[in-house]
Amino acid sequence: MNMMKDIIYCIADAHLGIGDEEEERRKEKKLIAFFDKVKKEKADLIIVGDLFDFYFEYKSVIPRKYFDILAKLKEIIKTGVGVWFVAGNHDFWVGPFFEKDIGVKIFKKSMKFKFFNKKIFIAHGDGLGRFDLGHLLLLLLLRQPSNIFLFSLLHPNIAYTLGRWVSKLSRRKSSNKHFTLEGHPLKRFAENMWEKDYNIVILGHIHYPYLEKKEDKVFAIIGDWIEKFSYIRISKNGISLHYFNK
């Protein structure tokens, strides 16, 4: 795929809907301000998974809690911002509404593209670097058309209550409370992708902002939009890690 702009911004792990009303309002305010920054700089945006703490797409229902963010995405896309969404483990059921009605381009697993002659690999990060039977079984369960259909029969209020409970269990599993990068599966995965001639590997999932450069190779973990409000900026001058404090 080809990017249109000279600057790309990457964010991940906002987990919209996870906190109380005040916390969510603070996150959304910063996120909308960040989207305005992307629009002002005439850049492109890649959302690297888990924008929502739980998301299920109904044919005729838009989640009220996410309305302002969805409307803002549509607004910046209308001005010419390209927005790509790499699904994370909390937003498997992002579907046609995002692409047809908002204009976001969806990638279910990963993005692979060239940017200023650099080969870039971007994925959320769940299930990478090691065999995880539990993760594999969860993927198979969530992506079964019959299961999706049965879940769609639930009233949205019940579905989202159940979904947030399941999401809470998933967050505990991926928590970085005792995180160490040395020997971490995602670090090994990035090094393996370097050996496959990718210059830049960008991941999310573990809520730990990190940037490592070795000659022409880069490994970045975006961080989160819950406490750290971190993001990655890519341009012809290279890649950098920043924190949004507006």
BELQUIDA-V676714 format. One record per helix or strand of 3 or more residues. SS is the DSSP state (~ for helix, > for strand). FROM is the first residue (numbers start at 1). LEN is the number of residues. If there is no record, write none. Layout:
ss={SS & SS}
from={FROM & FROM}
len={LEN & LEN}
This chain:
ss={> & ~ & > & ~ & > & ~ & > & > & > & ~ & ~ & ~ & ~ & > & > & > & > & >}
from={7 & 21 & 44 & 64 & 83 & 96 & 105 & 110 & 118 & 133 & 145 & 156 & 185 & 200 & 210 & 217 & 230 & 238}
len={5 & 20 & 4 & 15 & 4 & 7 & 3 & 6 & 6 & 10 & 8 & 19 & 11 & 4 & 5 & 5 & 6 & 6}
